[in-house]
């Protein structure tokens, strides 16, 4: 028992530190830069995002190049057998 107590003191492990799983647990966390926290107002109420701005219309004919494939069928000539 005395040997076990001596080994326990000699081989003492460092104190356990909890693994920081989330960003908000880190000491350098800034809630003003967090995208999720920006969705709340000063009273803690959820705020919807503003509607997205409409994208300008694109003329598909002039913007996308047209590729055209032309296939030419050439039939095989049958050789006539001469008797």
SVG drawing of the C-alpha trace seen along z (x, -y; Angstrom):
<svg xmlns="http://www.w3.org/2000/svg" viewBox="-37 -46 45 63">
<polyline fill="none" stroke="black" stroke-width="0.4" points="0.0,0.0 2.9,-2.4 4.5,-1.6 1.3,-2.3 0.9,-5.6 4.5,-6.5 4.0,-5.6 0.8,-7.6 2.6,-10.7 5.6,-10.1 3.7,-9.3 1.0,-12.0 -0.7,-12.9 -1.3,-16.6 -4.7,-18.0 -7.4,-17.1 -8.4,-20.0 -11.7,-19.8 -11.6,-19.7 -13.1,-22.8 -15.6,-21.5 -17.4,-24.6 -16.1,-28.0 -18.1,-29.9 -16.2,-28.0 -12.8,-29.4 -11.4,-32.4 -10.9,-34.5 -14.5,-34.1 -16.1,-37.3 -19.9,-37.0 -20.1,-40.1 -18.2,-38.2 -20.3,-35.0 -22.8,-34.6 -25.3,-32.8 -25.2,-35.5 -25.7,-38.2 -29.2,-36.8 -30.3,-38.1 -31.1,-41.7 -30.1,-43.4 -33.1,-41.8 -32.2,-38.3 -35.0,-38.1 -34.4,-36.2 -34.2,-38.5 -34.8,-37.2 -32.4,-38.0 -33.4,-40.6 -34.7,-39.2 -31.9,-38.6 -31.5,-41.1 -32.7,-39.9 -30.0,-38.8 -29.8,-40.6 -31.2,-38.7 -28.7,-37.1 -29.4,-36.7 -28.7,-33.1 -28.2,-33.3 -25.3,-35.8 -23.7,-34.6 -23.4,-30.9 -21.5,-29.9 -23.4,-27.6 -21.7,-24.4 -23.0,-22.7 -22.0,-19.2 -22.5,-18.1 -22.4,-14.4 -22.1,-13.3 -23.2,-9.8 -21.2,-8.1 -22.7,-4.7 -20.4,-1.9 -20.3,-0.9 -21.2,2.8 -18.9,4.6 -20.8,6.4 -19.7,9.9 -19.0,10.8 -19.7,14.3"/>
</svg>
